Amino acid sequence: MPVGNNGIHLETGLFLNVVKSEDPLEGPSIARLGSIPHGDSILAQGKSFTIAGPPQFELADPTPFTIVDGKRVNDTSANYLALLKNATPPPGIPKEAIMDPNLILSNAIKGQNIISTVVILLDANPIDGVSNVPASTNVGGITNIPFVNVNANASTISAIFWIETVKNEDGSTFLQLQYTQTVILDFPVFGAPPENPITPLKWPHISVATLRLQP
């Protein structure tokens, strides 16, 4: 197992500004290409737009779930919820953020005068109840090595990036980036013997951050 300062979770890649096309007939879009060194490659696609004022953060739900009739159904088993509710967050992170990591984003911009926000929505293999677009939307894709497919299959990615223009009291402005990203990992759950049927349980892996452009 790698130790020390390694890049196993680096998400190196590119953003693409895709212009509209006539064949196929598509409007402009944004694409994100990424490669993660523990064996995953992603291509997520979506759109961007600009709003006045600050972003609005919805609930980022970390509860594991299954898919029933195409819809997300949370698994509220006590053993699973205990992993979340009994966790101790790092210093400076409120305990409530465990059940909604987007609280970290809203806390980071309290008191700021955000005058405009560029919003970028990105998805690959969408799931209803998780993604920015309906599950019926054919967008993006994820490829994993066999070990990941069997043990922690990365099946879906959904992300929102907010590029914010923040106004200081003196009238000057600076750029700030916030994002929330949810990767759905399918972990195998084995049923009763002797058949031991495998049912994938989907665990949200949520990342959030607030970054400022340095002069």
N, C-alpha and C positions, 0 to 999 in steps of 0.2 A: 504494500500500500504506500502511495506517495506520502512523504512527510516534508515538513518545512514549507518554504515559500514556493509552491508549485502552481501550475496553471490549469489544474484539472477542471475548474469551473469557469474558465475564461470563455466568453461568448464573442469571439472575434468574428468580424463579418463586415457587411456593407449595407447601406441604405441606398435604394434606387428610386429616383424620381421618374416614374414611367409616364410618358405623354400619351394622350388619347390616340386610338388607332381606328382604322376603318375595317381592317381584316385581321383579327376579329373586331367587331364593332364594340369598342370599350372606351369608357371615359378615362381620364387621368387617374393614376393611382400611385401609391407608395408601396415599395416592397422592401423587405428586410431579409438578408441572407446571413446565416450564422452557422458556425461550427464549434461544437463544445468538445474538448479533448477526452471526455470519458465515453465518447462514442455516439454522438448525435449530430445530425445536420438538419437545419430548418430553413424553410422558405415561407415567410409569412407575408400576406398582402392585405392592403386595405386602402383607406382614404385619409385625406387631411382637410381641415377647414379651420377657420379663425372665428373666435367668439370674443365679444367684449367682456372685460372683467376677468375674474378668477375662474378656475375650473370647479366643477362639482364632482365630488368623489362619492361613488356608490359603495355599498358593502362589498368587501372582498372576503368571501366566505371560505374558510379553510376546512370546513367539515367534509370528511370523505363521503362518497356517494356512489350509487350505481345508476345505470340508465334503464328506465322502465318506460316502454312505449315511446321511446325517443326523448324522454324528459329526464332531467336530473331529479333523483330522489335521495336526499341525505340519509346516511346511515348514522343514527344517533345512539349506537350501542355504547354502553357506559365505558367499556374498555377503550374504545376509540376516542371518545370525548375526553377521557381522563388524560390522554397524551397531550391534549391541548390545554385544558382548563387547569391542570396541575403544573404546567410548565412555568418556569421562572424567567421572565424576560431580562435582557441585559440592562445595566444601569441607564437610566434616562428614558427607557421605553415603558410606557404605561401598560399594565397587565391587560387592559381592555383591547390593546392592539393585537393580542394573540388571536382573538376571534374576529378582528377586522384590521388587518395591517394598514389599510388606507387611512386610519386615524393618524398614523405617523405623518402622512402627507398633509392632512388638514392642519395638524398642530404646527407643522413647519412654516406655514404661510400665515398664521394668525398675526394680525397687525400690519400685514403688508398691503400696499396699494398696487394691486395687479390690474393694469389697465387693458391688457389684451392677452389672449392665449391662443396659440396654434395647437390644435388637437390632432394627433395622429393615431388612428385605430388600425391595429394589425392582428390578423388571425391566420391560423393554419389548422385544418381539420376541426372546424368549429363544433361545439356542443351547446345545445340549448341550456340556458341557465348559467353559462360560464362565459361564452364568447360575445363579441360585439355584433355578430351577424347570426342569422338563424343557421341551425345545423344543416339545412338543405342547401346552403351556399357552398359551392365547390370552389374552395380557395386554399392555396398553399399546400404544404406537405411537410412531413417529418420522416427522416430515415435514421434508424438506429442499428448498432451492431447487434448480433444475435443475443449476446449476454444481456444487454439492456432490454431487448424485446421480451425476454423470458422473466427477468427478475424485477424490473422497474420500467416498464415500457412507457416512454414519453409519447403520448398519443395526441395531445392537443396543446396548442399555445395560443394565448390571447394577451394582448398588451395594449396599453394606452400610454402615449407620451404627451406631456403638456409642455410646450415651450412658452414660458411666461415673460412678458415685459413688465418689470416691476419699477414703479416710480418712487424715487426718494423724496424726502421733504424739500430738498433744494431744487427739485424739478428734473434732476438727472435720472437716467434709467439704467437698468442692467437686465441681462437675460438670465433666466433660471429654468432649469429642466427638472421636471418631476415625471416619474413613471411608476406604473404598477404593471406587473407581468405575472400571469398565472400559467404555469405548466402543469398539465394533468399527467400524473404518473400512475400507471396501472400496476398494482401489486397483486400477485396471485393469492387467492384465499382458497384453501383446500377444504372440500366438504367431507362428509362422513365416509368412513371406510365401508365396504372394500373398494367402492368405485373411486372415492376421493375426487369428485368433480371439482374443477378449478373455475372459480368465478372471479373475474377481475374487479378489484375494489379501487376506485379512482380517488387518489389523494391529490388535492391542490397543493402545488409548490409555488408560493407567492413571494415575489420580490418587489420591494419598493425602495425608492431613493429620491433625494432632492440634491441637485447639483447646481452650482453657479459658474457661469463663464468668467474665468479669471482674465484680467487685463494683461 
